[in-house]
Amino acid sequence: MLHFREELEELKSKLLEMGGMVESAIHNAIYALVERDEERAKEVMWKEAQVNQIEMEIDDLATRMLALFQPMARDLRFITAVIKMNADLERMGDLAVNITERALSLMQEPTLRPLVDIPKIAELAESMVHRALDAFARGDAEMAREVLLADDEVDNMRDAVYNELIRFMQEERTTIQRAINLLFIAQNLERVADHATNIAEDVLFLVKGIDVRHHAEAREAL
């Protein structure tokens, strides 16, 4: 049993390590966009392989633990939650790469009005990722709930950015390609927030044993 507990801690540690890598990738992708920093963008691209490697290590460890120890109750919830969080983090890493690719394209063109409000969306999405991981590390259901409630704000900010960029394209055709790139970046950030929300939902399932997916009213009652 001691060996099993040690492996549970290793699994938790690896997931938090991956989370830190993904947080860094998202931050660097937006930094590259705002500062037009090609070197920072390239760093995000080549570090993607590290994220993919640790994702496979987490999956392998979790699968082996399920097969060898056949855990039950909270231990089973923990391992299955880690498997789901691992997938969400890997997808966030992919989204950071998508943002970086668009940032590299935008570096070749004049800046389109201080990037609209995309840095604000990025700041909130990054905060959601950080708090979701912190909630997992601490087993903090209240912090996880705060992440869920922040998701609507990201959606509203994304909609505002969409409307402004569409207006830009309608008024000045020369902005179309730059505006499209920014639309995709806003969409990718909104998806980052969605994955952070998924992790927060998994934390609530782990800590309280309740499933709040797709049930806004249940979230409000937590």
KESEZA-976712 format. One record per atom (N, C-alpha, C): residue number from 1; atom name; x negated, y negated, z. Coordinates in steps of 0.05 Angstrom, whole numbers. Layout:
KESEZA-976712
  pos  site    east   north      up
  NUM    CA       X       Y       Z
...
END
This chain:
KESEZA-976712
  pos  site    east   north      up
    1     N     -17      24       0
    1    CA       0       0       0
    1     C     -17     -25       0
    2     N     -40     -24      14
    2    CA     -58     -47      14
    2     C     -68     -54     -14
    3     N     -74     -33     -29
    3    CA     -83     -37     -57
    3     C     -61     -51     -73
    4     N     -36     -42     -69
    4    CA     -14     -55     -83
    4     C     -12     -84     -76
    5     N     -15     -91     -51
    5    CA     -13    -119     -42
    5     C     -35    -136     -55
    6     N     -59    -124     -56
    6    CA     -81    -138     -69
    6     C     -76    -143     -98
    7     N     -63    -124    -112
    7    CA     -57    -128    -140
    7     C     -35    -148    -144
    8     N     -16    -149    -125
    8    CA       5    -170    -127
    8     C      -8    -198    -125
    9     N     -28    -201    -107
    9    CA     -41    -226    -104
    9     C     -58    -233    -129
   10     N     -70    -213    -141
   10    CA     -85    -217    -166
   10     C     -66    -226    -188
   11     N     -43    -213    -189
   11    CA     -23    -220    -210
   11     C     -14    -249    -207
   12     N      -9    -257    -182
   12    CA      -1    -285    -176
   12     C     -23    -304    -184
   13     N     -48    -297    -176
   13    CA     -71    -314    -182
   13     C     -75    -318    -212
   14     N     -72    -296    -227
   14    CA     -76    -297    -256
   14     C     -55    -315    -269
   15     N     -30    -312    -259
   15    CA      -8    -329    -271
   15     C     -13    -358    -265
   16     N     -22    -365    -241
   16    CA     -27    -393    -235
   16     C     -51    -403    -250
   17     N     -71    -386    -255
   17    CA     -94    -394    -271
   17     C     -84    -400    -300
   18     N     -67    -383    -310
   18    CA     -57    -388    -337
   18     C     -40    -414    -337
   19     N     -25    -418    -316
   19    CA      -9    -442    -314
   19     C     -26    -467    -315
   20     N     -49    -467    -301
   20    CA     -67    -489    -302
   20     C     -78    -494    -330
   21     N     -84    -473    -344
   21    CA     -95    -475    -371
   21     C     -74    -488    -390
   22     N     -49    -479    -386
   22    CA     -27    -489    -403
   22     C     -21    -519    -397
   23     N     -21    -525    -371
   23    CA     -18    -553    -363
   23     C     -39    -571    -376
   24     N     -64    -562    -375
   24    CA     -86    -576    -387
   24     C     -82    -579    -417
   25     N     -73    -558    -430
   25    CA     -69    -559    -459
   25     C     -47    -580    -467
   26     N     -25    -580    -452
   26    CA      -4    -600    -457
   26     C     -14    -628    -453
   27     N     -28    -632    -430
   27    CA     -39    -659    -424
   27     C     -59    -668    -446
   28     N     -77    -650    -454
   28    CA     -97    -658    -474
   28     C     -84    -663    -501
   29     N     -63    -648    -508
   29    CA     -50    -652    -533
   29     C     -38    -680    -535
   30     N     -25    -689    -513
   30    CA     -13    -716    -513
   30     C     -35    -737    -511
   31     N     -56    -731    -496
   31    CA     -79    -750    -495
   31     C     -90    -754    -523
   32     N     -94    -732    -537
   32    CA    -105    -734    -565
   32     C     -86    -751    -582
   33     N     -60    -747    -578
   33    CA     -41    -763    -594
   33     C     -42    -793    -588
   34     N     -42    -799    -562
   34    CA     -41    -827    -554
   34     C     -67    -842    -560
   35     N     -89    -828    -554
   35    CA    -116    -841    -557
   35     C    -128    -836    -584
   36     N    -114    -820    -601
   36    CA    -124    -813    -627
   36     C    -152    -800    -625
   37     N    -154    -781    -606
   37    CA    -179    -768    -599
   37     C    -181    -741    -613
   38     N    -197    -740    -634
   38    CA    -198    -715    -650
   38     C    -213    -693    -635
   39     N    -233    -700    -619
   39    CA    -248    -680    -604
   39     C    -230    -667    -583
   40     N    -214    -683    -570
   40    CA    -195    -672    -550
   40     C    -175    -653    -564
   41     N    -166    -661    -587
   41    CA    -148    -644    -602
   41     C    -161    -617    -609
   42     N    -185    -618    -618
   42    CA    -199    -593    -625
   42     C    -203    -575    -601
   43     N    -207    -588    -577
   43    CA    -209    -572    -553
   43     C    -184    -556    -547
   44     N    -161    -568    -552
   44    CA    -135    -554    -548
   44     C    -134    -530    -567
   45     N    -143    -534    -591
   45    CA    -140    -513    -611
   45     C    -158    -489    -604
   46     N    -183    -494    -597
   46    CA    -200    -471    -593
   46     C    -195    -457    -566
   47     N    -183    -471    -547
   47    CA    -177    -459    -521
   47     C    -151    -442    -522
   48     N    -137    -443    -544
   48    CA    -113    -427    -546
   48     C    -119    -397    -543
   49     N    -142    -389    -553
   49    CA    -150    -360    -550
   49     C    -152    -352    -521
   50     N    -161    -370    -504
   50    CA    -163    -364    -476
   50     C    -136    -359    -463
   51     N    -117    -375    -471
   51    CA     -89    -372    -461
   51     C     -78    -345    -470
   52     N     -83    -339    -495
   52    CA     -72    -313    -506
   52     C     -85    -290    -492
   53     N    -111    -292    -485
   53    CA    -125    -270    -472
   53     C    -114    -265    -444
   54     N    -110    -286    -428
   54    CA    -101    -282    -401
   54     C     -71    -273    -401
   55     N     -56    -281    -422
   55    CA     -29    -271    -424
   55     C     -29    -241    -426
   56     N     -47    -230    -443
   56    CA     -48    -201    -446
   56     C     -57    -187    -421
   57     N     -76    -200    -407
   57    CA     -85    -188    -381
   57     C     -63    -187    -361
   58     N     -47    -208    -359
   58    CA     -24    -208    -340
   58     C      -4    -187    -348
   59     N       3    -185    -373
   59    CA      22    -164    -382
   59     C      12    -136    -376
   60     N     -14    -131    -381
   60    CA     -25    -105    -377
   60     C     -24     -98    -347
   61     N     -32    -117    -330
   61    CA     -32    -112    -301
   61     C      -4    -108    -291
   62     N      15    -124    -299
   62    CA      43    -121    -290
   62     C      55     -95    -299
   63     N      50     -87    -323
   63    CA      61     -62    -334
   63     C      49     -38    -319
   64     N      23     -39    -313
   64    CA      10     -17    -299
   64     C      21     -15    -271
   65     N      25     -38    -258
   65    CA      36     -37    -230
   65     C      64     -26    -230
   66     N      80     -32    -250
   66    CA     107     -21    -251
   66     C     106      10    -254
   67     N      88      19    -270
   67    CA      86      48    -276
   67     C      74      63    -252
   68     N      54      52    -239
   68    CA      40      66    -217
   68     C      54      65    -191
   69     N      65      41    -184
   69    CA      75      38    -157
   69     C     106      39    -155
   70     N     119      37    -178
   70    CA     149      37    -179
   70     C     160      20    -156
   71     N     154      -6    -156
   71    CA     163     -24    -135
   71     C     193     -27    -134
   72     N     203     -36    -111
   72    CA     232     -40    -108
   72     C     236     -67     -95
   73     N     262     -76     -95
   73    CA     271    -100     -82
   73     C     254    -124     -90
   74     N     244    -139     -70
   74    CA     230    -165     -76
   74     C     205    -160     -92
   75     N     191    -138     -87
   75    CA     166    -133    -103
   75     C     173    -129    -132
   76     N     195    -116    -138
   76    CA     203    -112    -166
   76     C     211    -139    -178
   77     N     226    -155    -162
   77    CA     233    -181    -172
   77     C     209    -198    -178
   78     N     189    -196    -161
   78    CA     165    -212    -165
   78     C     151    -204    -191
   79     N     147    -179    -196
   79    CA     133    -170    -220
   79     C     148    -177    -245
   80     N     175    -172    -245
   80    CA     190    -179    -269
   80     C     191    -209    -273
   81     N     192    -225    -252
   81    CA     191    -254    -255
   81     C     165    -263    -267
   82     N     143    -251    -258
   82    CA     117    -258    -269
   82     C     115    -251    -299
   83     N     126    -229    -307
   83    CA     126    -221    -335
   83     C     141    -242    -352
   84     N     164    -251    -341
   84    CA     180    -272    -356
   84     C     165    -299    -356
   85     N     154    -307    -333
   85    CA     139    -332    -332
   85     C     115    -332    -351
   86     N     102    -309    -352
   86    CA      79    -306    -370
   86     C      86    -312    -399
   87     N     109    -301    -407
   87    CA     119    -306    -435
   87     C     125    -336    -439
   88     N     137    -349    -419
   88    CA     143    -377    -421
   88     C     118    -394    -423
   89     N      98    -387    -407
   89    CA      73    -402    -407
   89     C      58    -398    -434
   90     N      58    -374    -445
   90    CA      45    -370    -470
   90     C      59    -386    -492
   91     N      85    -388    -491
   91    CA      99    -404    -511
   91     C      93    -433    -508
   92     N      90    -443    -483
   92    CA      83    -471    -479
   92     C      55    -476    -490
   93     N      37    -457    -488
   93    CA      11    -460    -500
   93     C      13    -463    -530
   94     N      30    -448    -543
   94    CA      35    -450    -572
   94     C      46    -478    -578
   95     N      64    -488    -562
   95    CA      76    -514    -567
   95     C      55    -536    -564
   96     N      36    -533    -546
   96    CA      14    -553    -543
   96     C      -2    -553    -569
   97     N      -6    -530    -581
   97    CA     -21    -529    -606
   97     C      -5    -542    -628
   98     N      21    -537    -629
   98    CA      38    -550    -649
   98     C      37    -581    -647
   99     N      37    -591    -622
   99    CA      35    -620    -618
   99     C       8    -630    -627
  100     N     -12    -615    -622
  100    CA     -39    -623    -630
  100     C     -42    -624    -660
  101     N     -30    -605    -674
  101    CA     -31    -605    -703
  101     C     -18    -630    -714
  102     N       5    -638    -703
  102    CA      18    -662    -711
  102     C       2    -687    -704
  103     N     -11    -686    -681
  103    CA     -28    -709    -672
  103     C     -51    -713    -692
  104     N     -63    -691    -701
  104    CA     -85    -693    -720
  104     C     -76    -705    -746
  105     N     -52    -698    -754
  105    CA     -41    -710    -779
  105     C     -36    -740    -775
  106     N     -25    -747    -752
  106    CA     -19    -776    -747
  106     C     -44    -793    -744
  107     N     -66    -781    -737
  107    CA     -91    -796    -735
  107     C    -100    -807    -762
  108     N     -90    -796    -783
  108    CA     -98    -805    -810
  108     C     -81    -829    -820
  109     N     -61    -837    -803
  109    CA     -43    -858    -811
  109     C     -42    -880    -789
  110     N     -33    -904    -797
  110    CA     -30    -926    -776
  110     C     -10    -917    -755
  111     N     -13    -926    -731
  111    CA       5    -920    -709
  111     C      33    -930    -714
  112     N      53    -914    -708
  112    CA      81    -922    -711
  112     C      92    -932    -684
  113     N      94    -957    -681
  113    CA     104    -971    -657
  113     C      99    -955    -631
  114     N      79    -963    -616
  114    CA      70    -947    -593
  114     C      83    -920    -588
  115     N      85    -904    -609
  115    CA      94    -876    -607
  115     C     122    -874    -594
  116     N     138    -895    -598
  116    CA     165    -895    -587
  116     C     163    -889    -556
  117     N     179    -871    -546
  117    CA     178    -864    -518
  117     C     167    -836    -513
  118     N     152    -825    -533
  118    CA     142    -798    -530
  118     C     124    -794    -506
  119     N     106    -813    -500
  119    CA      89    -809    -476
  119     C     106    -807    -450
  120     N     129    -820    -449
  120    CA     147    -817    -425
  120     C     159    -790    -424
  121     N     167    -779    -447
  121    CA     178    -752    -447
  121     C     156    -732    -438
  122     N     132    -737    -449
  122    CA     109    -719    -442
  122     C     103    -720    -412
  123     N     104    -743    -400
  123    CA      99    -746    -372
  123     C     119    -730    -355
  124     N     144    -732    -363
  124    CA     165    -718    -348
  124     C     163    -687    -352
  125     N     158    -679    -377
  125    CA     155    -651    -383
  125     C     131    -639    -369
  126     N     109    -653    -368
  126    CA      85    -644    -354
  126     C      91    -641    -324
  127     N     106    -660    -313
  127    CA     113    -659    -285
  127     C     130    -635    -279
  128     N     149    -629    -297
  128    CA     166    -605    -294
  128     C     150    -580    -293
  129     N     131    -577    -311
  129    CA     114    -553    -312
  129     C      98    -551    -286
  130     N      87    -573    -277
  130    CA      71    -572    -253
  130     C      88    -564    -229
  131     N     111    -577    -226
  131    CA     129    -571    -203
  131     C     140    -542    -204
  132     N     145    -532    -228
  132    CA     155    -505    -231
  132     C     134    -485    -221
  133     N     109    -490    -229
  133    CA      87    -472    -220
  133     C      82    -475    -190
  134     N      84    -500    -181
  134    CA      80    -505    -152
  134     C     102    -491    -136
  135     N     126    -492    -146
  135    CA     149    -478    -133
  135     C     144    -448    -132
  136     N     132    -437    -153
  136    CA     126    -408    -153
  136     C     104    -402    -133
  137     N      83    -419    -132
  137    CA      61    -415    -114
  137     C      70    -415     -85
  138     N      89    -434     -79
  138    CA      98    -438     -51
  138     C     123    -422     -44
  139     N     136    -410     -64
  139    CA     162    -398     -59
  139     C     182    -418     -50
  140     N     182    -442     -64
  140    CA     198    -465     -55
  140     C     223    -467     -74
  141     N     246    -459     -64
  141    CA     270    -459     -79
  141     C     280    -488     -85
  142     N     276    -506     -66
  142    CA     285    -534     -69
  142     C     269    -547     -92
  143     N     243    -543     -92
  143    CA     227    -554    -114
  143     C     235    -543    -141
  144     N     242    -517    -142
  144    CA     251    -505    -167
  144     C     277    -518    -176
  145     N     295    -523    -157
  145    CA     320    -536    -164
  145     C     315    -564    -176
  146     N     296    -579    -165
  146    CA     290    -605    -175
  146     C     281    -604    -205
  147     N     267    -583    -212
  147    CA     259    -579    -240
  147     C     284    -576    -257
  148     N     302    -560    -248
  148    CA     327    -555    -264
  148     C     342    -581    -269
  149     N     343    -598    -248
  149    CA     358    -623    -251
  149     C     344    -643    -269
  150     N     318    -640    -273
  150    CA     303    -659    -290
  150     C     307    -653    -319
  151     N     317    -629    -326
  151    CA     318    -621    -354
  151     C     337    -639    -370
  152     N     359    -648    -358
  152    CA     378    -665    -373
  152     C     365    -692    -380
  153     N     348    -702    -362
  153    CA     334    -727    -367
  153     C     316    -725    -392
  154     N     302    -703    -394
  154    CA     285    -699    -418
  154     C     303    -698    -443
  155     N     325    -684    -442
  155    CA     343    -682    -465
  155     C     353    -710    -473
  156     N     360    -727    -454
  156    CA     369    -754    -460
  156     C     347    -771    -472
  157     N     323    -769    -462
  157    CA     301    -784    -473
  157     C     294    -775    -501
  158     N     296    -749    -506
  158    CA     291    -738    -533
  158     C     312    -749    -552
  159     N     337    -750    -544
  159    CA     358    -760    -562
  159     C     353    -789    -569
  160     N     344    -805    -549
  160    CA     338    -833    -554
  160     C     316    -837    -574
  161     N     295    -820    -571
  161    CA     273    -821    -590
  161     C     282    -813    -618
  162     N     298    -792    -620
  162    CA     309    -784    -646
  162     C     323    -808    -659
  163     N     340    -821    -644
  163    CA     356    -843    -656
  163     C     338    -865    -666
  164     N     318    -872    -650
  164    CA     300    -894    -658
  164     C     283    -886    -682
  165     N     274    -862    -683
  165    CA     257    -853    -706
  165     C     274    -852    -731
  166     N     298    -843    -729
  166    CA     316    -842    -752
  166     C     321    -871    -763
  167     N     324    -890    -744
  167    CA     327    -918    -753
  167     C     302    -928    -767
  168     N     279    -921    -757
  168    CA     254    -928    -770
  168     C     254    -918    -799
  169     N     261    -893    -803
  169    CA     260    -881    -829
  169     C     280    -894    -848
  170     N     303    -901    -837
  170    CA     324    -914    -854
  170     C     315    -942    -863
  171     N     301    -956    -845
  171    CA     293    -984    -851
  171     C     267    -986    -867
  172     N     250    -967    -864
  172    CA     224    -969    -878
  172     C     215    -941    -887
  173     N     216    -937    -912
  173    CA     211    -910    -923
  173     C     181    -901    -918
  174     N     164    -921    -916
  174    CA     135    -914    -912
  174     C     130    -901    -885
  175     N     150    -902    -867
  175    CA     146    -890    -840
  175     C     156    -861    -839
  176     N     167    -851    -861
  176    CA     181    -826    -859
  176     C     163    -803    -849
  177     N     140    -799    -861
  177    CA     123    -777    -854
  177     C     114    -779    -825
  178     N     106    -803    -817
  178    CA      97    -807    -789
  178     C     121    -802    -769
  179     N     144    -812    -777
  179    CA     168    -808    -759
  179     C     175    -778    -757
  180     N     172    -764    -779
  180    CA     179    -735    -778
  180     C     159    -721    -759
  181     N     134    -728    -761
  181    CA     114    -716    -743
  181     C     121    -721    -714
  182     N     130    -746    -708
  182    CA     137    -753    -681
  182     C     163    -739    -672
  183     N     181    -735    -691
  183    CA     206    -720    -685
  183     C     199    -692    -675
  184     N     180    -679    -690
  184    CA     172    -652    -683
  184     C     158    -652    -656
  185     N     142    -672    -650
  185    CA     129    -673    -624
  185     C     149    -676    -601
  186     N     169    -693    -605
  186    CA     190    -697    -585
  186     C     205    -670    -581
  187     N     210    -657    -603
  187    CA     224    -631    -601
  187     C     207    -610    -585
  188     N     181    -610    -591
  188    CA     164    -591    -577
  188     C     162    -597    -547
  189     N     162    -623    -541
  189    CA     161    -630    -512
  189     C     187    -622    -498
  190     N     209    -625    -512
  190    CA     235    -617    -501
  190     C     235    -586    -496
  191     N     222    -572    -514
  191    CA     220    -543    -510
  191     C     202    -535    -487
  192     N     180    -551    -484
  192    CA     163    -547    -460
  192     C     180    -549    -435
  193     N     197    -570    -434
  193    CA     214    -574    -411
  193     C     233    -550    -407
  194     N     243    -540    -429
  194    CA     261    -516    -427
  194     C     246    -492    -415
  195     N     221    -488    -423
  195    CA     206    -466    -412
  195     C     200    -470    -383
  196     N     194    -495    -375
  196    CA     190    -502    -347
  196     C     216    -496    -331
  197     N     239    -502    -343
  197    CA     265    -495    -331
  197     C     268    -465    -327
  198     N     260    -450    -347
  198    CA     261    -421    -345
  198     C     245    -411    -321
  199     N     221    -422    -318
  199    CA     204    -414    -296
  199     C     217    -421    -269
  200     N     229    -445    -268
  200    CA     243    -453    -243
  200     C     266    -434    -237
  201     N     281    -425    -258
  201    CA     302    -406    -254
  201     C     292    -380    -243
  202     N     269    -371    -254
  202    CA     257    -346    -244
  202     C     248    -349    -215
  203     N     238    -372    -207
  203    CA     231    -377    -179
  203     C     255    -374    -161
  204     N     277    -386    -170
  204    CA     302    -384    -154
  204     C     311    -355    -151
  205     N     308    -340    -173
  205    CA     316    -312    -172
  205     C     297    -296    -153
  206     N     272    -303    -154
  206    CA     252    -290    -137
  206     C     257    -296    -108
  207     N     261    -322    -102
  207    CA     263    -331     -74
  207     C     290    -324     -62
  208     N     311    -329     -77
  208    CA     339    -327     -66
  208     C     354    -303     -77
  209     N     343    -290     -98
  209    CA     357    -267    -109
  209     C     382    -274    -125
  210     N     383    -299    -135
  210    CA     407    -308    -150
  210     C     399    -315    -178
  211     N     417    -311    -197
  211    CA     413    -317    -225
  211     C     428    -342    -233
  212     N     414    -363    -239
  212    CA     427    -389    -245
  212     C     426    -395    -275
  213     N     418    -377    -291
  213    CA     416    -382    -320
  213     C     444    -388    -331
  214     N     445    -409    -347
  214    CA     470    -416    -362
  214     C     493    -425    -344
  215     N     488    -430    -318
  215    CA     509    -437    -300
  215     C     503    -463    -286
  216     N     509    -485    -299
  216    CA     503    -511    -287
  216     C     516    -515    -260
  217     N     540    -505    -257
  217    CA     554    -509    -232
  217     C     540    -494    -209
  218     N     528    -472    -215
  218    CA     513    -457    -195
  218     C     488    -472    -187
  219     N     476    -486    -206
  219    CA     452    -502    -200
  219     C     459    -524    -180
  220     N     481    -537    -185
  220    CA     489    -559    -168
  220     C     495    -550    -140
  221     N     503    -525    -137
  221    CA     511    -514    -110
  221     C     487    -505     -94
  222     N     463    -502    -107
  222    CA     440    -491     -93
  222     C     431    -510     -70
END
